[in-house]
């Protein structure tokens, strides 16, 4: 998403698309660090560290969920289609990357629920 963000044209038609992929780009970066912190807390059996990163990650996970909804809304709106016509390669890349993103979202949610169960609840 970081690369797509940079290659999306600076045009008023593209603003919602740029905003959506920018948010996802920053969210992915932050969530990666928060997941490592959660894993560290679970591995070391430190309930405080695990809970701290779990709640911080919950905010990141909410942003991930918001992006999972806003990216296709932006891409397939009338302005999003016009934006994709301005940069067809970028428009196609968003479409393909989003399909992978949507599929992996369910893996992500399942993984986070299992980490919560095995590292904290169990």
C-alpha positions as CSV (number, residue, x, y, z in Angstrom):
1,X,0.0,0.0,0.0
2,X,2.9,2.4,0.6
3,X,4.0,2.1,-3.0
4,X,0.4,2.5,-4.3
5,X,0.0,5.6,-2.0
6,X,3.0,7.2,-3.6
7,X,1.9,6.4,-7.2
8,X,-1.7,7.5,-6.8
9,X,-2.0,10.8,-8.8
10,X,-2.2,14.1,-6.9
11,X,-5.6,15.0,-8.4
12,X,-8.9,15.9,-6.7
13,X,-10.4,12.8,-8.2
14,X,-7.9,10.7,-6.3
15,X,-8.0,12.2,-2.9
16,X,-10.3,9.6,-1.3
17,X,-8.2,6.8,-2.8
18,X,-5.0,8.4,-1.6
19,X,-6.4,8.8,1.9
20,X,-7.5,5.2,2.1
21,X,-4.3,3.7,0.9
22,X,-2.2,6.1,3.0
23,X,-4.1,5.1,6.1
24,X,-3.6,1.4,5.4
25,X,0.1,2.0,4.7
26,X,0.6,3.6,8.1
27,X,-1.7,1.1,9.8
28,X,0.3,-1.8,8.5
29,X,3.5,-0.3,9.7
30,X,2.2,0.3,13.2
31,X,0.3,-2.9,13.6
32,X,3.4,-4.9,12.7
33,X,5.3,-3.4,15.7
34,X,2.3,-3.8,18.0
35,X,2.0,-7.5,17.1
36,X,5.7,-8.0,18.0
37,X,5.1,-6.4,21.3
38,X,2.1,-8.6,22.0
39,X,4.1,-11.7,21.1
40,X,6.9,-10.5,23.4
41,X,4.5,-10.1,26.3
42,X,3.0,-13.6,25.6
43,X,6.3,-15.3,25.2
44,X,7.8,-13.8,28.4
45,X,4.5,-14.4,30.3
46,X,4.3,-10.7,31.2
47,X,0.6,-10.0,31.5
48,X,1.2,-6.2,31.7
49,X,3.2,-6.0,28.5
50,X,0.8,-8.4,26.7
51,X,-2.2,-6.3,27.8
52,X,-0.5,-3.0,27.0
53,X,0.3,-4.1,23.4
54,X,-3.0,-5.9,23.0
55,X,-5.0,-2.8,23.8
56,X,-2.7,-0.6,21.6
57,X,-3.1,-3.2,18.9
58,X,-6.8,-3.2,19.3
59,X,-6.8,0.5,18.1
60,X,-4.5,-0.6,15.2
61,X,-6.8,-3.5,14.4
62,X,-9.8,-1.1,14.3
63,X,-7.9,1.1,11.8
64,X,-7.2,-2.1,9.8
65,X,-10.9,-2.9,9.8
66,X,-11.8,0.7,8.7
67,X,-9.3,0.5,5.9
68,X,-10.7,-2.9,4.8
69,X,-14.1,-1.1,4.3
70,X,-12.9,2.3,3.0
71,X,-10.4,1.1,0.3
72,X,-13.0,-0.5,-1.9
73,X,-15.5,2.3,-1.2
74,X,-12.9,4.8,-2.4
75,X,-11.6,2.7,-5.3
76,X,-15.0,1.8,-6.8
77,X,-16.7,5.2,-6.3
78,X,-17.2,7.3,-9.4
79,X,-14.2,9.5,-8.4
80,X,-12.2,6.3,-7.7
81,X,-12.9,4.9,-11.1
82,X,-11.9,8.3,-12.7
83,X,-8.7,8.1,-10.6
84,X,-8.0,4.6,-11.8
85,X,-8.4,5.9,-15.4
86,X,-5.8,8.5,-14.7
87,X,-3.3,5.9,-13.6
88,X,-4.5,2.5,-14.9
89,X,-1.6,0.5,-13.5
90,X,-2.1,1.9,-10.0
91,X,-5.9,1.3,-10.3
92,X,-5.3,-2.3,-11.3
93,X,-2.7,-2.8,-8.5
94,X,-5.2,-1.5,-5.9
95,X,-7.8,-3.9,-7.1
96,X,-5.4,-7.0,-7.0
97,X,-3.8,-6.0,-3.7
98,X,-7.1,-5.4,-2.1
99,X,-8.3,-8.9,-3.0
100,X,-5.3,-10.3,-1.1
101,X,-5.8,-7.8,1.7
102,X,-9.5,-8.9,2.1
103,X,-8.6,-12.6,2.1
104,X,-5.8,-12.1,4.6
105,X,-8.0,-9.9,6.8
106,X,-9.8,-13.1,7.9
107,X,-6.5,-14.9,8.6
108,X,-5.4,-11.8,10.6
109,X,-8.6,-11.8,12.7
110,X,-8.4,-15.5,13.4
111,X,-4.7,-15.2,14.3
112,X,-5.4,-12.4,16.7
113,X,-8.2,-14.3,18.4
114,X,-6.1,-17.4,18.8
115,X,-3.1,-15.4,20.1
116,X,-5.4,-13.8,22.6
117,X,-6.8,-17.1,23.7
118,X,-3.5,-19.0,23.9
119,X,-1.3,-16.2,25.3
120,X,-3.7,-14.6,27.7
121,X,-7.1,-16.3,28.4
122,X,-6.0,-19.9,28.5
